[in-house]
Amino acid sequence: MWSCVVVRIVMSAFFLFFMDEILVLVGASADTWEYAKTYLIIVSFSGPFVLSYSNVIRAEGQSGKAMMGQLIGNLLNVILDPIMILVFGWDIAGAAIATVIGNIAGAGYYLSYFLRGQSSLSISPKDFSVKNRAASGVLAIGIPAALGSLLMSVSSIIMNSQMAKYGDMAVAGAGVAMKVTMITGMVCIGLGQGIQPLLGYCVGAKKWDRYKAVLKYSLIFSFILSAVLTIICYLFINQIVSIFLTDAAAFDYGTSFSRILLSTSFLFGVFYVLTNALQACGAAGESLIVNISRQGLVYIPAMFLLGAVFQETGLLWAQPVADVLSLALAVIIYARKSKQIMPA
């Protein structure tokens, strides 16, 4: 917890200090520069409050409380956005302030959970320790997940900077297309995170029959869920994109780009289940390889290659290519790892 606070403070300071350089990297144009800068400055101040308590609370078996903290923050953000943007007339600053308040509210809920003694764990500074290889255990599993998230941000920055060559409307369309696929992606990420502690318990207790049953059910359920969500998004693509975009050119980009990204979003469930299964098995190195492949080792080179040949459309097709290749890699690595840890 305290390591998370320190990292967040350092990253917030980094964003504020290198603000102009970051805006150049993400492809901000003269028309969007001030909007992006205003938003990023304000949101940076909420960095220390974006704490990953939900995973800790979920590991204690309190999945309902873990979800409640996220709901409080996100719903408050949704409610405050129109109030601060439209009623108060604060525009982009209002959207940023709503995000900050949502983050603080979510963190406050989690902090109260620990401070009221509802948890078997302590967040008191006096109980901080790195004994018994606590740090190495956390880092072994946490670094692969962190690098996956970091590469997701880096790849988004590269995507925006490359897409900026084709104008602000293309950037807006690509951004919305990514949001559309996040409907499937975030649900599947949550499902994968939900089964990770359950699989981890089975591995620790050597209950391999239960492990296999949980994994089999999760793979089937996640595939069906991601396929259904993908179909729904595809059928209602025009309606979803129209929520975000009204400009005709941006709308056309958004719908066509969304169809490209949705071509492989039905695979998300299986990918995230396998990735979290590797982490549950303590396979830090293998998990790292899989995590950085989809958003880094495969995706970024594919983006430059396909973008050079097929322009803006090629940039978007890089993600489906990375999805297929990364899933194949995850299947191969998991099959090898499972043979190593499970009895014959």
PEMONOR-V350134 format. One record per residue. N is the residue number from 1. RES is the residue in one letter. PSI is psi in whole degrees, -180 to 180 (none if undefined). D_CENTER is the distance of its C-alpha to the mean C-alpha in whole Angstrom. Layout:
N;RES;PSI;D_CENTER / N;RES;PSI;D_CENTER
//
This chain:
1;M;-49;19 / 2;W;-33;22 / 3;S;-40;20 / 4;C;-43;17 / 5;V;-46;19 / 6;V;-45;21 / 7;V;-43;18 / 8;R;-41;16 / 9;I;-44;20 / 10;V;-44;20 / 11;M;-38;17 / 12;S;-44;18 / 13;A;-38;22 / 14;F;-46;21 / 15;F;-43;19 / 16;L;-38;22 / 17;F;-38;25 / 18;F;34;23 / 19;M;-52;22 / 20;D;-41;24 / 21;E;-38;23 / 22;I;-41;20 / 23;L;-35;21 / 24;V;-43;23 / 25;L;-38;20 / 26;V;0;18 / 27;G;25;21 / 28;A;133;22 / 29;S;179;26 / 30;A;-32;29 / 31;D;-26;28 / 32;T;-4;24 / 33;W;-54;25 / 34;E;-37;26 / 35;Y;-48;23 / 36;A;-41;20 / 37;K;-44;22 / 38;T;-47;23 / 39;Y;-48;20 / 40;L;-38;18 / 41;I;-48;21 / 42;I;-46;21 / 43;V;-30;17 / 44;S;-31;18 / 45;F;-13;20 / 46;S;0;18 / 47;G;-50;16 / 48;P;-15;18 / 49;F;-2;17 / 50;V;84;13 / 51;L;142;14 / 52;S;53;12 / 53;Y;-28;15 / 54;S;-38;14 / 55;N;-39;14 / 56;V;-46;17 / 57;I;-37;19 / 58;R;-37;17 / 59;A;-23;19 / 60;E;-3;22 / 61;G;6;22 / 62;Q;64;21 / 63;S;-34;19 / 64;G;-45;20 / 65;K;-35;20 / 66;A;-42;17 / 67;M;-36;16 / 68;M;-41;18 / 69;G;-40;17 / 70;Q;-39;14 / 71;L;-42;16 / 72;I;-49;18 / 73;G;-46;16 / 74;N;-43;14 / 75;L;-39;18 / 76;L;-38;20 / 77;N;-46;18 / 78;V;-41;18 / 79;I;-42;22 / 80;L;-26;23 / 81;D;-59;21 / 82;P;-31;24 / 83;I;-48;27 / 84;M;-30;26 / 85;I;-48;26 / 86;L;-47;28 / 87;V;-51;31 / 88;F;-17;31 / 89;G;30;30 / 90;W;-2;28 / 91;D;-131;26 / 92;I;-32;23 / 93;A;-37;24 / 94;G;-41;24 / 95;A;-40;20 / 96;A;-43;19 / 97;I;-39;21 / 98;A;-39;20 / 99;T;-43;16 / 100;V;-47;18 / 101;I;-41;20 / 102;G;-43;17 / 103;N;-43;16 / 104;I;-40;19 / 105;A;-43;20 / 106;G;-44;17 / 107;A;-38;18 / 108;G;-39;22 / 109;Y;-46;21 / 110;Y;-41;20 / 111;L;-42;22 / 112;S;-33;25 / 113;Y;-44;24 / 114;F;-43;25 / 115;L;-27;28 / 116;R;0;30 / 117;G;20;30 / 118;Q;-17;28 / 119;S;153;26 / 120;S;-3;28 / 121;L;163;26 / 122;S;142;27 / 123;I;13;25 / 124;S;137;28 / 125;P;-30;29 / 126;K;-18;32 / 127;D;4;30 / 128;F;135;28 / 129;S;150;29 / 130;V;16;28 / 131;K;169;31 / 132;N;33;30 / 133;R;34;28 / 134;A;-46;25 / 135;A;-45;23 / 136;S;-36;23 / 137;G;-42;22 / 138;V;-45;19 / 139;L;-35;19 / 140;A;-39;19 / 141;I;-34;16 / 142;G;-36;14 / 143;I;-45;15 / 144;P;-44;13 / 145;A;-40;10 / 146;A;-42;10 / 147;L;-35;11 / 148;G;-44;9 / 149;S;-40;6 / 150;L;-44;9 / 151;L;-29;10 / 152;M;-41;7 / 153;S;-43;9 / 154;V;-44;12 / 155;S;-36;12 / 156;S;-39;12 / 157;I;-45;14 / 158;I;-42;17 / 159;M;-48;16 / 160;N;-43;17 / 161;S;-37;20 / 162;Q;-40;21 / 163;M;-25;21 / 164;A;-22;23 / 165;K;-24;26 / 166;Y;9;26 / 167;G;163;26 / 168;D;-33;24 / 169;M;-35;24 / 170;A;-41;22 / 171;V;-44;20 / 172;A;-43;19 / 173;G;-41;19 / 174;A;-40;17 / 175;G;-42;14 / 176;V;-39;15 / 177;A;-40;15 / 178;M;-37;11 / 179;K;-38;11 / 180;V;-47;13 / 181;T;-21;12 / 182;M;-23;9 / 183;I;-43;11 / 184;T;-44;12 / 185;G;-47;8 / 186;M;-37;7 / 187;V;-42;10 / 188;C;-35;10 / 189;I;-44;7 / 190;G;-40;10 / 191;L;-44;13 / 192;G;-42;12 / 193;Q;-32;11 / 194;G;-36;14 / 195;I;-15;17 / 196;Q;-52;16 / 197;P;-35;18 / 198;L;-45;21 / 199;L;-37;21 / 200;G;-39;21 / 201;Y;-43;24 / 202;C;-41;26 / 203;V;-46;26 / 204;G;-36;27 / 205;A;-2;30 / 206;K;32;31 / 207;K;80;30 / 208;W;-31;30 / 209;D;-44;31 / 210;R;-39;29 / 211;Y;-48;26 / 212;K;-38;27 / 213;A;-43;27 / 214;V;-44;24 / 215;L;-44;22 / 216;K;-47;24 / 217;Y;-43;23 / 218;S;-41;20 / 219;L;-45;20 / 220;I;-48;22 / 221;F;-43;21 / 222;S;-37;17 / 223;F;-45;19 / 224;I;-44;21 / 225;L;-48;18 / 226;S;-34;16 / 227;A;-43;19 / 228;V;-45;20 / 229;L;-38;17 / 230;T;-44;18 / 231;I;-43;21 / 232;I;-46;21 / 233;C;-40;19 / 234;Y;-41;21 / 235;L;-33;24 / 236;F;30;23 / 237;I;-42;22 / 238;N;-44;24 / 239;Q;-40;24 / 240;I;-46;20 / 241;V;-35;20 / 242;S;-22;23 / 243;I;-35;22 / 244;F;-35;20 / 245;L;136;23 / 246;T;-25;26 / 247;D;134;28 / 248;A;-45;29 / 249;A;-44;28 / 250;A;-38;24 / 251;F;-43;24 / 252;D;-43;26 / 253;Y;-46;23 / 254;G;-44;20 / 255;T;-44;22 / 256;S;-40;23 / 257;F;-38;20 / 258;S;-41;18 / 259;R;-36;20 / 260;I;-50;20 / 261;L;-32;16 / 262;L;-10;17 / 263;S;-23;19 / 264;T;7;17 / 265;S;-16;14 / 266;F;-11;17 / 267;L;-9;16 / 268;F;-44;12 / 269;G;-50;14 / 270;V;-41;16 / 271;F;-49;14 / 272;Y;-30;11 / 273;V;-46;14 / 274;L;-39;16 / 275;T;-46;14 / 276;N;-27;14 / 277;A;-39;17 / 278;L;-42;18 / 279;Q;-38;16 / 280;A;-29;19 / 281;C;-1;21 / 282;G;18;21 / 283;A;76;21 / 284;A;-47;19 / 285;G;-45;20 / 286;E;-40;19 / 287;S;-38;16 / 288;L;-45;15 / 289;I;-46;17 / 290;V;-44;15 / 291;N;-43;12 / 292;I;-12;13 / 293;S;-49;15 / 294;R;-40;13 / 295;Q;-3;11 / 296;G;-75;14 / 297;L;-34;17 / 298;V;-49;18 / 299;Y;-49;16 / 300;I;-48;17 / 301;P;-40;21 / 302;A;-35;20 / 303;M;-47;19 / 304;F;-41;22 / 305;L;-53;25 / 306;L;-33;24 / 307;G;-36;24 / 308;A;-30;27 / 309;V;-45;29 / 310;F;13;27 / 311;Q;-137;26 / 312;E;-33;23 / 313;T;-40;23 / 314;G;-37;23 / 315;L;-40;20 / 316;L;-36;18 / 317;W;-15;20 / 318;A;-35;18 / 319;Q;-48;15 / 320;P;-39;17 / 321;V;-45;19 / 322;A;-37;16 / 323;D;-48;15 / 324;V;-48;19 / 325;L;-38;19 / 326;S;-37;16 / 327;L;-42;17 / 328;A;-41;21 / 329;L;-42;20 / 330;A;-41;18 / 331;V;-45;21 / 332;I;-47;24 / 333;I;-42;22 / 334;Y;-42;22 / 335;A;-40;25 / 336;R;-44;27 / 337;K;-40;25 / 338;S;-34;26 / 339;K;-31;30 / 340;Q;-36;30 / 341;I;-22;29 / 342;M;144;30 / 343;P;149;34 / 344;A;none;36
//
